[in-house]
Every structure is written in structure tokens, then in C-alpha cells.
Amino acid sequence: MCGIVGYIGKRDVAPLLLEGLQRLEYRGYDSAGLVVTSPKTAGLKMVKAKGRVRDLEAKVPARFKGTTGIAHTRWATHGAPSDVNAHPHMSADHKVAVVHNGIIDNAADLRRKLEADGVEFLSETDTEVLTHLIARSTAEKLEDKVRETLRVVEGTYGIAVMHADFGDRIVVARNGSPVVLGIGEKEMFVASDIAALVAHTRQIVTLDDGEMATLKADDFRTYTTEGTRTSAEPTTVEWEAASYDMGGHDTYMHKEIHEQADAVDRVLRGRIDDRFSTVHLGGLNLDAREARRIRRVKILGCGTSYHAGMIGAQMIEELARIPADAEPASEFRYRNAVVDPDTLYVAVSQSGETYDVLAAVQELKRKGARVLGVVNVVGSAIAREADGGIYVHAGPEVCVVSTKCFTNTTVAFALLALHLGRTRDLSVRDGKRIIEGLRRLPEQITEILKQEEEIKELAESYADARSMLFIGRVRGYPVAREASLKLKEVSYIHAEAYPASELKHGPLALIEPALPTVAIVPDDDLLEKNRAALEEIKARSGKILAVAHRHQEKADQTIVVPKNEDELDPILMGIPLQLLAYHTALALGRDIDKPRNLAKSVTVE
């Protein structure tokens, strides 16, 4: 969840660190801090501040020079947001500074032992334990001090360490929380996300779990926590610094909603095979014989990725006729699930680093399962752990709430469903029909976005609601789930989603004029069933906003969405509801890109 950035070279480090923190602020924004040093100055200099990176920037003195430094923007786990709890954490002798993402599970035990030895703690954080352990180590090298500390630590971490006696280096380590090195010209960078690096270098090295690195200005080396050297070859990232700019929009969320037509075009590009009415997905590492042996598909994700998986499971069942379902990875990893050798497991994560999903992948691999990844970030942990997969090519998504990554993930699932279907019993005619539908998506997304002003007016009329209900049947239910989540995340209005078929089994008790209902009403074989649900709500004086392919008489308002193929309609029907959530939050004056209590990449449990 938090953001780490570090630099060692010849440039003035504080402006670089602040710039990097601003690019990482979507990963955490409760507090921030930085520490710097240089060969010409003695010791470490530190500044920390509760609040946003701009609050930290205002506190940095004019003469705060250095050529080496580490910095952090925090999403609170242990201890409330405060100047004291902000990272970096420094040892009592001011020689050791540490920034840390993750959670140290045995921090309380370690803290008690250190306090018994006379150590005084300043903060409530688990991270301060690491600082004191490193400072008290009698090992001669900084690398050995860090390694000795990590041997007694249980939990997850991505850390960067500086030591006043070893001013020529930064030592970093990873276990469950991402650490990325950036290779420059006689300078080195480190971050928890490539967003902080791409303005300066596109040559990166991603550490694996159990791996450490020492960074010097003109060199780096990687090794395991046991000390064995590892070989790390830099790779080139395709994203550029301009991808992280707002591009004339007021918020990243608005920008990313409007990027969806181009993003969908990217996920389709080069993958469609017109000759055989199928798609090329070479990254699956799954040949036709292996695909035909699949008897079940289990999709694992969290939050928005889970909802995309629900849509994906339905498409796989419809097009490939393989039993499929989706489950929250956070639940799956704890229920000692039966792992079937004939089941294909699909792990979904925008960042490719979501801790619960990654832990589920690792457990599945331990039990011999075949796992595919559907991720946005090339070279991320899930991409490396999986047997194969699909990159969704949405481009960088900076807003905490996901929009274009959700849409591209659902399109990626449509590709997977078509691929599996055409290796089995899906006809050439149906394959061609789905391909034509996929090709229509970018233009139809553009058509939906042209309705923004009308949707904005609707959003403003619903902004005073204290709660909202979202309903849909079968294909529409995952859309309702995701739309409900979007509204909660960004506007803070309570919302919940139910299958429309479940209204009579309890939720009808909630219906009253003060509770608006958003109904997903696709023009498919369940149209009349959905209309019957609208009748039930209207009979109880409920206010209804329908998202449909044509005007619905029983609804107070209807957002009309272009019709695609039945199987692909859910991909489009969620997009106007992204705009509804956005403009509702805008009307309420919310911090749209950085909703309270949330962070973009959930790398802690």
C-alpha cells in the first residue's frame, strides 16, 4: 500500500524524491517523509509531515542538500497518521534510516524484547522495530546488518535502508511487497512502483521475494537474503512519463474513464485471428490439447478485479461451455480449497502485486495447479509466478479507483473465453460474431462518453441520497456489483448490489422514495424478468434509474447504452455508471483520485 522512492548519484536528491513521491501518492497519502545525505555532509538529515506530499514539500528547508536519499508516502496500518509515525524511521543515534511497505507480523514481540534491552520507541509503527534491529546489529557490513535483521522478522516487506557509516549505498529487500530498481547513467533509483522511475529511466530490475540489492551510484548487485548472488537483467518498460500526466483533465479518474476506447483498442490489437475466427494469446502457454482437458475455471481477484472475474466466468461458461466461477482471493486462500488438476485457475490483479491474490497463486503453485495471470503491469509478481497469462495493456492507472483497467480486464476475459470456446465447440459463425462485437467496442465506448453532460445532471440529482441500491440479473449482476463499489469508493454514499431476482427475498423491505435504485436492464432473454423487477420497485414508490439498451417506461430516467452481442454487453453497461460515480463525487466535493482510507495497490493483508 505505501510508496517508496530512493536515489543515489550526483544530482540534488530532495527534488527527485519529492517528484517521485508525488507520482506514488496514489499508493498512500496519510503522511510522507524523506532522509538525505551526501559524501560532503556528515550524518542523515530527515523531514517528515502528516498529510499529503505537498505538506512535506512545504516543510523541506531551502538548504536541504544531498545526493543520496530515500522517501516514503504512507497508508497507515500501525499507528494513526502523524509526523512521528511517518516514514522514514531513524535510530536513536541518527545513523540508520528505514522506509518500509508491508506488515511485520511479529513486531509486537520484537518490540517488547527491544524495550527490555532499553530501547525507547518514538512511534507506534511496526517499521521502527526494523530500524533499531539494524542499528544494534554487530555485523560489519550494512548488507549483513540488514540480512541479520530480516532473519528474525516475520511478515511482508519492501524496505530501503540508509546508514550514515555507509554513505555510498542504499540496501533494499523484498518479501511480498514490490521493489523495483531503476538503472541510470552513473545513478541508481529504487521505488515500489515504476511510476516513480519512468521520468528518469526505462531500464528496470524487479526484485523477487527473498531477494536483496545493494545500490551504488555506478553499480548494483542482487542477492538472496542468505547471501547467494542472483543474476538480474534489466528490462525496458513500455510506459512513458507522459502516461502519468493528467493530459488536460481535472482528475486522473476523469482522464482514465475517457481513455477507455483507446485502451480497449490496445488489448485487442494483434490478437484477433480472422482466418479461424479466434484469437492469438501466446502468453497463455496453453496448447489446444491442454485447453481441451480443462474441466473447470476458477477466477480469483479482489474488489474490482473480482467483479471483472465474475463477468469473465459468465463469458467462459457461455462461450466455452466450461463450468466457471469467481471467488475473492482473500477468502479462497484461507478456506483450504480442494485444488483439482483439471481446473484452470486465473489470478486477476491490476497491479500484479495484490497481496491476497499473490498469496493464493503461491499456494496454488505449491499444490501443483496451473495458474494464469490477468494483469496490467508487465513483469509484476503475479505475472512472474503464473504459468502464463494475458496482459491487459490498459496503460498506467493512477486514480485509486479502477476504471479503464476494469474494462480492459473484462475484454481480456472475452478473449480468453473466445479462445477456449474455439478450441472446443464454439462455431466459426459464433466466433466471428464475437470478434465483430469486440471490434465495435471502442466506437461504442466513445458513443457512451458523449452522454457525459446528461449523466452529470443525473448524478447531481442523486448526490443527496444517503444510500443507493443496484440490481441486475445474471449478466447484469456483476455490473451492479462493480457500480455499487465505484459509488462507495469515490462518493462515500452507502450502496449495495443485489441480484434482481432476490428482491422479493428481503431487499424489497428497503424500497422507499428516499432510496434510489439503479437497475441494469440489458436487451437480452431476461428483459421481461428485469422489467418485472422495475414494476415491483415502482409499485412501492421507489425511484429508478435504468441502464438499458432502450428507454424503460417504469424507470424515472434511463441511460441508453449501445447494443453489442449479449455476451459482451456487460463490458459497456458499466461505463456510464463510472461517470455517475465520478460526477456524484464531484458534486459532493470529494477527493476523487485519493478517496479516504483507500490506496491503489493493496500489498498488505
Disulfide bonds with the S-S distance in Angstrom:
none
